[in-house]
Structure formats: structure tokens, C-alpha cells
Amino acid sequence: MLDLSQRPVERPWLNPGLFWPALTAATAHLDAPVAAVHLEALRHNAHDMLDRAAGTPLRVASKSIRVRGVLEAILALPGYRGVLAYTLAEALWLAETVTDVVVGYPTADRAAIVRLGRSDQLAETVTLMVDSVAHLDVIDAVLPPGSRAPIRVCIDLDASWETPLLGHLGVWRSPVHTPDDARRLAVAILARPGFHLVGVMSYEAQVAGIGDRPAGKPVRGMLNRWVRRRSVAEIGERRGAVVRAVREIAPLEFVNGGGTGSVETTRGDASVTDVAVGSGFLGGHLFDNYASFRPAPAAAVAFSVVRKPSPGMAVLLGGGWIASGVPGADRVPRLVWPDGLRLVPREMAGEAQTPITGAGAARLQVGDRVWARHTKSGELSEHVNEVALVENGQVVDILPTYRGEGKAFL
């Protein structure tokens, strides 16, 4: 099993002129595209998030990794507890080896609900997310209470911030916004046979997912920092009131909140028992834009140069591995090595090919490799069957991604 227990002493990624050529040499025998995970960088990120959490347990968001071997290695570290999955089918699969899986989003997967409800072991391991009675109705319609094991459920609290000036900040998720909303849903859950209310979750995306030091955008950074300060105060007060209201009705096992970008502020909320983290492990470049932390570039992908349409250009095979969110330049892979490369504005990163230009492109020849960092979370593992683990200048193991294990959950 992959061992992440030793905190690295050296930080080779701080010297790009040595780091990327070494990664190129270590993976030269593998055909491109090559997805590589640098183990020292991964260890650094895993331990850095534990430092940021300061003793608050961390729950691993699996959609940001999608490599079961990496997930299990992280969970083996003291301080990490349980998984936040993205689909019920994935949760049931992970439950073969993980004993605490919360599905972060509601489900209407009838086949998966049947599997969950007909297995006492799975029903004790997996918790479903709900934000309305309609979610309970879906489950009951598939398997009535008398024909299934009790289903563990968690209430999804809307953590977005409604501002008079800027409007809705955050993500559109749950209709449960106030303590009264949560109390009514909790009462409804307890009144329904076959359900067991065990948790509350909230994701403050406007804090966790928005960088407060975006490169080259000082005004945007000032606005984002203002939003963070005000939103942290608002959700801290409201979440605490919601948890108190629900605990009057049910003895909750956990209260989950936050994300990689909000570990410090979310763990400062006394009502929270564990913080979700995901993208910080592999260190997508979106997370270079935070003032309080900067993950190491633990994962990257090397694409092959396959064309030279002009002396000052090169063309990569593939490259359009786009992250979720508002479409924009910050959602495409970032070219990191060799130096002096940039995307062509009228083509950008393409599904089949990616033309690149810049001073470094003139030196590239057909067969050379270009390293890029993915933006956000799971898009790297969506496109490859395996990742190469690199340590001390060589590939020490190769792990299958979900895709490599024949799984495509979403």
C-alpha cells in the first residue's frame, strides 16, 4: 500500500528548472499522455492540510482524486476520517474498503438504492444526502421501509450568502437555508420509518472555492477577501444555529463543512466536526490563488508534441482536459514546462490537439513532451487509466484510476 506517513524534508518543486526535467526523465519510458503523481509533493500536501486543520478531522472528497489507492493511503494517515463521495454507486464501491462514506449529493439511482437498502453492511457504512422530503419519497418508492435496512441520511444546508449588493454568492444546492428550514426537514425525517438522521453538511463555495489572491487581479482579490470575511461570519453564525436546532431533535454523529480553500475558517466554527478536503491533495493550479496556503504541484500530465505547423509553434496531441465551473481561461490546463509556452487564444486546449506558441515553442521538436497542470480536481483522472507514482527520480508504482478500474460514475 502507498505510504504517505513521512512528511518530506525537501521541496524539489520549488526549483522548476530541476523538478520538471527530473519528472520528464523518470517517466520517459511511458507513452504519453503520462499522468504523474510526485509522492513527495503529495505527502507535503496531505500533511500541510492536517497542519491547517489543527486537530479537526478531515473528510476526503473522492471526486477530486478518483484513484482508489491514493484515497486509501490518505485515509491511513491519522487525522483523516471518512470519504465524501459524489455518487451513490461510487460510495457502494468504496464501501468495500472504506467504513465511513457520505454521499455529497442527493441520489435518484434506483439500482444503487436497492443495493444499499438490501445490505445491512452497506446501510451502516453509507450515508445519503437529502435536502427535501422528495428525496425520502424517491427512496421509499424504490424500497418501502419494511423491505429495507434503515437508511442513514444527512441534511444538506445551503451555505450560500445572499447579499443586498452582489446577490447570491455560492452554489445553488439545497433549499434548506434557515434553522427553521432544517428543523422542519429533521422532524419530517424522524417521522418517516426507515430513516436515520445522522448528520448535517454545508459547503461554503464562496469561501472554499474562490482564491483571495488571484494572480494579476488585485481588485478582484480585494473583493474576494471582503466576501470571505463577511461570508465566514455569516455562515458561522447560521450554521451554528442550524446545528443547535437539529440537535434538539436528533443526536447528530457529524457536521461537515468547507473545502480545501476554507480549512482554517471552517475548523474555527465550533459546530463543525469534520472538514471536507479534496483538490488540495493533487494541487490543481486553481489553488495557486490563495494567500494562506499553496499546494505543491503533486500531479501533472505530459503531452507529446506531434506537429510543427511553423518554426515558432508546436502542436500537442490532446490537452483539452477542462475543469468544471464557469468556462474561462482558468479552467484549462496550465502549461508549466518547458518555460515560455502559451496557448493560442483562438484555439486554446482542444480535445484532439492543442497548438502552443511562445518563446519555448521554437525549441520543441516532434516527440518532445510538455507538462501541464490540471485546473481543479477530478478532470485529470477522468482522462487516464493510470497514474505513475514518482519518487527519488523514478517511477516506483503505477496505480489505476477509477477509469482504469472500469468505473465511470459521473
MIVOLO-637186 format. One record per residue (C-alpha): residue in three letters; x, y, z; residue number from 1. Coordinates in pm, 1 decimal. Layout:
REM MIVOLO-637186
  code        px        py        pz  pos
   ALA         X         Y         Z  NUM
...
This chain:
REM MIVOLO-637186
  code        px        py        pz  pos
   MET       0.0       0.0       0.0    1
   LEU     114.3     352.9     -76.7    2
   ASP     271.3     511.0     233.4    3
   LEU     225.1     883.9     292.3    4
   SER     318.1     887.0     660.1    5
   GLN     658.6    1054.6     632.3    6
   ARG     648.7    1432.0     596.9    7
   PRO     900.8    1530.5     323.9    8
   VAL    1206.7    1732.9     419.5    9
   GLU    1296.8    1855.1      71.3   10
   ARG    1067.7    2056.2    -158.0   11
   PRO    1206.0    1995.9    -506.6   12
   TRP     905.3    2155.3    -678.7   13
   LEU    1030.0    2496.0    -561.0   14
   ASN    1303.1    2468.2    -825.4   15
   PRO    1108.4    2416.9   -1152.6   16
   GLY    1427.0    2405.3   -1358.4   17
   LEU    1520.2    2080.6   -1185.9   18
   PHE    1179.3    1945.5   -1086.9   19
   TRP    1016.2    1918.6   -1429.8   20
   PRO    1316.9    1779.7   -1617.8   21
   ALA    1353.8    1517.2   -1343.7   22
   LEU     987.2    1421.9   -1384.4   23
   THR    1039.7    1401.0   -1759.7   24
   ALA    1338.0    1169.2   -1718.8   25
   ALA    1160.0     948.8   -1465.6   26
   THR     860.5     891.4   -1694.8   27
   ALA    1042.0     884.2   -2032.3   28
   HIS     974.4     512.7   -2076.2   29
   LEU     596.9     561.2   -2051.1   30
   ASP     385.0     656.2   -2351.8   31
   ALA     213.9     993.6   -2341.9   32
   PRO     -13.2    1125.3   -2218.9   33
   VAL     154.4    1047.4   -1887.0   34
   ALA     -26.1    1137.1   -1565.3   35
   ALA     231.3    1152.8   -1288.1   36
   VAL     191.6    1195.7    -913.3   37
   HIS     502.5    1316.6    -733.1   38
   LEU     496.9    1140.4    -396.5   39
   GLU     697.5    1398.5    -203.2   40
   ALA     459.0    1669.6    -321.9   41
   LEU     155.2    1455.9    -236.4   42
   ARG     291.9    1388.1     111.9   43
   HIS     357.1    1758.0     159.0   44
   ASN       0.3    1846.3      63.3   45
   ALA    -154.0    1578.2     283.7   46
   HIS      44.7    1686.6     589.1   47
   ASP       0.2    2056.5     516.1   48
   MET    -378.4    2018.5     526.2   49
   LEU    -350.5    1836.0     858.4   50
   ASP    -149.3    2131.6     989.9   51
   ARG    -413.6    2372.0     864.2   52
   ALA    -688.7    2166.3    1028.2   53
   ALA    -513.4    2185.5    1369.3   54
   GLY    -676.2    1869.1    1500.6   55
   THR   -1016.1    1888.3    1331.5   56
   PRO   -1075.6    1563.2    1138.2   57
   LEU   -1064.6    1589.9     759.7   58
   ARG   -1303.1    1406.8     525.8   59
   VAL   -1161.9    1322.7     181.6   60
   ALA   -1363.6    1438.8    -121.6   61
   SER   -1317.2    1149.6    -361.5   62
   LYS   -1425.0    1330.9    -680.2   63
   SER   -1107.1    1537.9    -658.9   64
   ILE    -881.0    1229.2    -668.4   65
   ARG   -1053.7     929.9    -834.1   66
   VAL    -764.4     693.6    -762.7   67
   ARG    -863.2     438.7    -500.6   68
   GLY    -503.5     361.3    -399.8   69
   VAL    -439.4     728.6    -325.8   70
   LEU    -766.1     761.3    -133.6   71
   GLU    -680.3     466.0      88.5   72
   ALA    -327.7     596.5     152.5   73
   ILE    -465.1     932.6     263.7   74
   LEU    -723.7     769.9     490.4   75
   ALA    -444.6     571.7     656.2   76
   LEU    -299.5     896.5     792.2   77
   PRO    -414.1     994.8    1143.5   78
   GLY    -639.2    1297.7    1114.0   79
   TYR    -829.1    1186.1     804.4   80
   ARG   -1168.1    1029.8     863.4   81
   GLY   -1411.0     905.3     603.9   82
   VAL   -1491.2     990.0     243.4   83
   LEU   -1722.4    1242.6      85.0   84
   ALA   -1832.5    1060.4    -232.0   85
   TYR   -2006.6    1214.1    -530.8   86
   THR   -2247.2     936.5    -632.4   87
   LEU   -2415.7     652.0    -451.7   88
   ALA   -2277.6     395.7    -696.2   89
   GLU   -1925.9     517.0    -619.1   90
   ALA   -1997.4     510.0    -245.3   91
   LEU   -2112.2     148.0    -260.5   92
   TRP   -1793.7      55.4    -445.9   93
   LEU   -1571.3     239.3    -198.6   94
   ALA   -1756.9      77.6      90.4   95
   GLU   -1576.4    -244.8       4.2   96
   THR   -1271.2     -98.8     182.1   97
   VAL   -1386.6     227.2     346.7   98
   THR   -1603.9     217.7     657.8   99
   ASP   -1746.8     573.3     653.2  100
   VAL   -1878.6     713.8     324.9  101
   VAL   -2106.9    1015.4     295.4  102
   VAL   -2259.4    1080.9     -47.0  103
   GLY   -2221.3    1454.0    -101.8  104
   TYR   -2515.0    1490.9    -341.7  105
   PRO   -2871.9    1354.4    -343.7  106
   THR   -2937.2    1043.8    -549.8  107
   ALA   -3210.8     910.6    -774.1  108
   ASP   -3013.1     598.9    -872.8  109
   ARG   -3273.9     326.8    -821.4  110
   ALA   -3042.5      30.7    -872.6  111
   ALA   -2793.1     171.1    -621.6  112
   ILE   -3070.8     244.2    -370.6  113
   VAL   -3181.3    -119.5    -396.6  114
   ARG   -2825.9    -240.4    -330.5  115
   LEU   -2793.1      -6.3     -33.2  116
   GLY   -3126.1     -94.5     124.2  117
   ARG   -3082.0    -471.1      88.4  118
   SER   -2745.0    -481.4     263.6  119
   ASP   -2716.6    -420.6     636.8  120
   GLN   -2341.1    -368.8     598.5  121
   LEU   -2375.4    -106.0     325.2  122
   ALA   -2660.1      68.3     506.1  123
   GLU   -2441.3     101.7     814.9  124
   THR   -2146.6     235.2     611.5  125
   VAL   -2302.9     477.6     360.9  126
   THR   -2492.5     798.4     438.8  127
   LEU   -2717.9     964.6     180.2  128
   MET   -2762.2    1339.2     131.1  129
   VAL   -3110.8    1490.2     142.3  130
   ASP   -3246.1    1843.6     132.5  131
   SER   -3619.6    1778.5      94.9  132
   VAL   -3893.6    1526.0     162.8  133
   ALA   -3886.9    1448.5    -210.3  134
   HIS   -3557.3    1266.2    -161.2  135
   LEU   -3717.5    1047.3     104.5  136
   ASP   -4008.0     979.7    -131.3  137
   VAL   -3770.9     859.9    -405.2  138
   ILE   -3608.7     610.3    -168.9  139
   ASP   -3942.1     485.0     -33.4  140
   ALA   -4077.3     440.7    -386.1  141
   VAL   -3782.7     216.1    -473.4  142
   LEU   -3778.2      19.7    -146.9  143
   PRO   -4055.1      72.3     111.8  144
   PRO   -3937.5      98.9     474.9  145
   GLY   -4043.9    -252.5     574.0  146
   SER   -3842.2    -410.2     294.7  147
   ARG   -3504.7    -248.3     356.9  148
   ALA   -3244.4    -170.7     617.2  149
   PRO   -3272.0     174.4     781.1  150
   ILE   -3112.7     441.2     558.3  151
   ARG   -2869.6     687.3     712.0  152
   VAL   -2928.9    1043.3     588.3  153
   CYS   -2757.6    1380.6     619.8  154
   ILE   -2924.4    1720.8     574.0  155
   ASP   -2756.8    1944.4     315.4  156
   LEU   -2760.8    2302.4     446.7  157
   ASP   -2738.8    2579.1     186.9  158
   ALA   -2422.5    2771.9     279.7  159
   SER   -2450.1    3038.6      10.9  160
   TRP   -2464.9    3403.9     109.4  161
   GLU   -2745.1    3632.9      -7.5  162
   THR   -2609.1    3988.0     -26.1  163
   PRO   -2806.9    4307.7     -96.4  164
   LEU   -2542.6    4433.5    -341.1  165
   LEU   -2393.1    4124.4    -506.1  166
   GLY   -2692.1    3892.3    -482.0  167
   HIS   -2646.4    3515.9    -445.2  168
   LEU   -2286.4    3417.0    -370.0  169
   GLY   -2203.3    3048.2    -360.6  170
   VAL   -2354.9    2748.9    -535.0  171
   TRP   -2720.2    2666.7    -593.3  172
   ARG   -2776.9    2349.7    -396.7  173
   SER   -3018.3    2299.4    -112.8  174
   PRO   -3343.6    2482.1     -28.6  175
   VAL   -3259.0    2438.1     341.1  176
   HIS   -3123.8    2779.7     442.0  177
   THR   -3250.6    2869.8     790.3  178
   PRO   -3269.8    2693.8    1127.0  179
   ASP   -3646.0    2664.7    1078.0  180
   ASP   -3595.0    2501.1     735.9  181
   ALA   -3358.0    2248.0     889.1  182
   ARG   -3581.8    2181.6    1185.9  183
   ARG   -3882.8    2110.7     964.0  184
   LEU   -3686.6    1867.2     749.4  185
   ALA   -3539.3    1697.1    1056.2  186
   VAL   -3887.8    1649.6    1201.6  187
   ALA   -4009.0    1505.4     871.5  188
   ILE   -3716.7    1262.0     859.3  189
   LEU   -3774.7    1139.8    1212.4  190
   ALA   -4144.8    1093.2    1137.5  191
   ARG   -4066.2     861.7     846.2  192
   PRO   -3994.8     496.2     926.2  193
   GLY   -3680.0     352.6     773.6  194
   PHE   -3459.4     663.4     800.4  195
   HIS   -3191.6     759.9    1049.2  196
   LEU   -3079.7    1125.3    1061.3  197
   VAL   -2707.7    1128.4    1143.1  198
   GLY   -2550.9    1443.9    1000.5  199
   VAL   -2558.4    1795.6     861.2  200
   MET   -2338.7    1913.8     573.9  201
   SER   -2272.3    2258.6     427.2  202
   TYR   -2030.8    2373.2     158.2  203
   GLU   -1940.4    2742.1     161.3  204
   ALA   -1821.7    2755.6    -200.2  205
   GLN   -1787.3    3133.1    -197.4  206
   VAL   -1512.4    3086.5      64.5  207
   ALA   -1359.6    2746.0     -13.2  208
   GLY   -1361.4    2772.5    -391.6  209
   ILE   -1265.9    3136.0    -455.8  210
   GLY    -900.0    3238.2    -437.7  211
   ASP    -831.3    3550.7    -234.9  212
   ARG    -500.0    3630.3    -411.7  213
   PRO    -570.7    3579.8    -784.9  214
   ALA    -254.7    3647.6    -982.1  215
   GLY    -260.2    3979.9   -1165.5  216
   LYS    -605.6    4077.1   -1034.2  217
   PRO    -554.8    4289.2    -720.7  218
   VAL    -902.7    4446.0    -728.5  219
   ARG   -1067.3    4105.7    -764.7  220
   GLY    -852.7    3984.7    -476.5  221
   MET    -970.8    4269.0    -251.6  222
   LEU   -1333.2    4188.9    -335.3  223
   ASN   -1282.6    3817.2    -275.2  224
   ARG   -1119.1    3879.3      60.7  225
   TRP   -1410.4    4102.2     162.9  226
   VAL   -1657.4    3832.8      56.3  227
   ARG   -1463.5    3570.6     251.4  228
   ARG   -1459.9    3774.5     573.0  229
   ARG   -1827.5    3858.9     563.2  230
   SER   -1937.8    3515.0     447.2  231
   VAL   -1732.4    3330.3     710.2  232
   ALA   -1904.0    3532.1     981.8  233
   GLU   -2248.9    3479.8     830.7  234
   ILE   -2226.0    3104.2     777.6  235
   GLY   -2057.7    3050.3    1113.5  236
   GLU   -2349.7    3208.7    1295.3  237
   ARG   -2619.3    3049.4    1078.9  238
   ARG   -2465.4    2701.3    1071.5  239
   GLY   -2429.7    2703.6    1448.6  240
   ALA   -2798.2    2792.5    1487.0  241
   VAL   -2899.1    2520.1    1239.6  242
   VAL   -2696.3    2254.3    1418.3  243
   ARG   -2841.1    2353.8    1755.7  244
   ALA   -3192.3    2332.9    1612.6  245
   VAL   -3136.8    1988.7    1460.5  246
   ARG   -2958.7    1851.5    1768.1  247
   GLU   -3271.4    1928.9    1969.3  248
   ILE   -3440.4    1666.7    1753.6  249
   ALA   -3167.1    1415.3    1667.6  250
   PRO   -2824.2    1333.0    1819.2  251
   LEU   -2607.3    1405.7    1514.5  252
   GLU   -2294.1    1197.9    1453.8  253
   PHE   -2120.4    1458.9    1239.6  254
   VAL   -2137.2    1811.2    1097.3  255
   ASN   -1933.9    1851.0     779.9  256
   GLY   -1834.1    2177.1     616.5  257
   GLY   -1592.8    2363.4     395.8  258
   GLY   -1334.7    2257.1     142.8  259
   THR    -965.6    2282.2      59.3  260
   GLY    -977.5    2661.7      39.3  261
   SER   -1150.4    2714.6     374.7  262
   VAL    -989.7    2467.5     613.9  263
   GLU    -878.1    2733.2     864.6  264
   THR   -1207.9    2921.0     876.8  265
   THR   -1433.1    2614.0     869.8  266
   ARG   -1248.3    2435.8    1150.4  267
   GLY   -1286.1    2758.9    1350.1  268
   ASP   -1663.6    2701.6    1353.4  269
   ALA   -1738.4    2520.4    1679.4  270
   SER   -2040.9    2347.1    1526.4  271
   VAL   -1828.9    2163.8    1264.5  272
   THR   -1691.6    1818.4    1345.5  273
   ASP   -1506.9    1748.5    1017.1  274
   VAL   -1392.1    1948.3     714.1  275
   ALA   -1405.6    1822.9     355.8  276
   VAL   -1084.1    1846.5     152.4  277
   GLY   -1006.7    1722.9    -197.6  278
   SER    -837.0    1938.2    -460.3  279
   GLY    -552.7    2027.6    -226.2  280
   PHE    -404.2    1678.1    -248.3  281
   LEU    -310.4    1682.8    -616.6  282
   GLY    -271.1    2060.2    -620.8  283
   GLY    -453.2    2184.6    -929.3  284
   HIS    -339.8    2530.8   -1037.7  285
   LEU    -666.8    2696.7    -933.3  286
   PHE    -537.9    2668.4    -578.3  287
   ASP    -230.0    2877.6    -650.5  288
   ASN    -456.2    3178.2    -590.0  289
   TYR    -487.8    3163.0    -210.3  290
   ALA    -299.4    3374.3      41.6  291
   SER    -299.3    3133.5     335.8  292
   PHE    -167.6    2820.6     159.6  293
   ARG     -29.8    2695.7    -171.2  294
   PRO     -34.0    2324.9    -251.1  295
   ALA     262.0    2162.8    -421.3  296
   PRO     205.7    2054.5    -784.6  297
   ALA     165.4    1689.1    -689.0  298
   ALA       0.4    1585.1   -1015.1  299
   ALA      70.2    1682.2   -1374.1  300
   VAL      31.7    1539.7   -1722.0  301
   ALA     283.0    1522.8   -2006.3  302
   PHE     154.9    1555.4   -2363.1  303
   SER     351.9    1472.3   -2676.5  304
   VAL     445.1    1721.8   -2943.4  305
   VAL     314.7    1573.8   -3269.7  306
   ARG     328.5    1866.7   -3516.6  307
   LYS     529.0    2176.2   -3605.6  308
   PRO     293.6    2388.2   -3821.1  309
   SER     550.1    2667.1   -3817.1  310
   PRO     902.1    2705.3   -3671.7  311
   GLY     771.2    2904.6   -3377.8  312
   MET     483.3    2672.7   -3289.0  313
   ALA     418.2    2318.6   -3175.8  314
   VAL     104.6    2107.8   -3151.0  315
   LEU      26.2    1868.5   -2866.8  316
   LEU    -185.3    1557.5   -2908.3  317
   GLY    -487.9    1615.0   -2684.7  318
   GLY    -483.3    1860.8   -2398.2  319
   GLY    -840.7    1981.5   -2363.7  320
   TRP    -897.7    1849.5   -2014.9  321
   ILE   -1134.5    2118.2   -1893.1  322
   ALA   -1236.2    2171.7   -1532.8  323
   SER   -1591.4    2231.3   -1412.3  324
   GLY   -1720.6    2577.8   -1334.4  325
   VAL   -1772.6    2898.2   -1530.2  326
   PRO   -1598.6    2847.0   -1867.9  327
   GLY   -1285.1    3056.2   -1894.3  328
   ALA    -909.6    3056.5   -1928.7  329
   ASP    -868.7    2946.3   -1568.4  330
   ARG   -1044.6    2615.8   -1644.2  331
   VAL    -789.6    2483.4   -1893.9  332
   PRO    -463.6    2304.4   -1812.4  333
   ARG    -170.1    2537.5   -1742.3  334
   LEU     148.0    2478.7   -1940.2  335
   VAL     431.2    2459.2   -1687.1  336
   TRP     732.6    2306.6   -1867.0  337
   PRO     929.1    2389.2   -2072.2  338
   ASP     925.0    2760.3   -1992.1  339
   GLY     795.1    3016.0   -2234.4  340
   LEU     487.8    2834.3   -2366.1  341
   ARG     135.8    2963.7   -2403.6  342
   LEU    -190.1    2855.9   -2561.2  343
   VAL    -314.6    3006.1   -2886.1  344
   PRO    -612.9    3232.1   -2795.9  345
   ARG    -828.6    3133.2   -3094.5  346
   GLU    -791.8    2758.6   -3032.3  347
   MET    -690.0    2709.9   -2668.2  348
   ALA    -685.7    2348.6   -2540.1  349
   GLY    -854.1    2102.8   -2773.7  350
   GLU   -1000.0    1755.6   -2741.9  351
   ALA    -777.3    1621.1   -3021.9  352
   GLN    -493.7    1872.0   -3038.8  353
   THR    -361.3    2181.7   -2864.8  354
   PRO    -143.7    2428.0   -3055.4  355
   ILE     108.2    2618.8   -2844.4  356
   THR     330.4    2914.8   -2910.8  357
   GLY     571.6    3136.9   -2721.7  358
   ALA     948.9    3151.9   -2699.1  359
   GLY     975.0    2794.2   -2575.5  360
   ALA     773.8    2650.9   -2864.6  361
   ALA    1050.7    2717.6   -3117.3  362
   ARG    1279.7    2477.0   -2931.6  363
   LEU    1028.8    2192.8   -2927.5  364
   GLN    1054.1    1906.7   -3174.1  365
   VAL     815.2    1627.0   -3266.3  366
   GLY     834.8    1365.4   -2991.0  367
   ASP     920.2    1611.8   -2712.5  368
   ARG     694.5    1637.6   -2409.3  369
   VAL     519.1    1930.9   -2248.4  370
   TRP     398.5    1924.1   -1888.7  371
   ALA      67.3    2078.6   -1786.1  372
   ARG    -112.0    2106.5   -1454.9  373
   HIS    -485.1    2042.5   -1440.3  374
   THR    -703.8    2318.2   -1300.5  375
   LYS    -917.5    2188.2   -1022.9  376
   SER    -985.8    1832.7    -916.5  377
   GLY   -1102.3    1520.9   -1092.0  378
   GLU   -1051.7    1606.7   -1457.7  379
   LEU    -703.9    1451.4   -1462.9  380
   SER    -820.9    1104.0   -1359.4  381
   GLU   -1122.3    1124.6   -1589.6  382
   HIS    -890.2    1105.0   -1890.7  383
   VAL    -630.4     841.8   -1798.9  384
   ASN    -639.6     477.0   -1695.5  385
   GLU    -343.8     500.4   -1457.9  386
   VAL    -112.9     737.0   -1275.2  387
   ALA     260.2     687.8   -1235.3  388
   LEU     394.5     743.0    -883.6  389
   VAL     733.7     912.8    -893.7  390
   GLU     981.8     918.3    -605.8  391
   ASN    1356.9     983.6    -597.9  392
   GLY    1370.6    1031.9    -971.6  393
   GLN    1199.3     709.7   -1075.6  394
   VAL     858.0     553.1   -1118.9  395
   VAL     800.3     339.3    -809.9  396
   ASP     447.2     222.0    -883.9  397
   ILE     155.8     263.3   -1120.9  398
   LEU    -197.6     287.1    -982.7  399
   PRO    -523.9     254.7   -1175.8  400
   THR    -765.9     544.7   -1174.2  401
   TYR   -1138.7     485.4   -1141.5  402
   ARG   -1142.6     479.3   -1521.6  403
   GLY    -862.9     222.9   -1520.9  404
   GLU   -1072.1       2.6   -1293.6  405
   GLY   -1359.5      26.7   -1539.2  406
   LYS   -1557.6     278.9   -1336.4  407
   ALA   -1716.8     596.6   -1471.0  408
   PHE   -1958.7     708.3   -1203.2  409
   LEU   -2028.8    1057.7   -1332.5  410
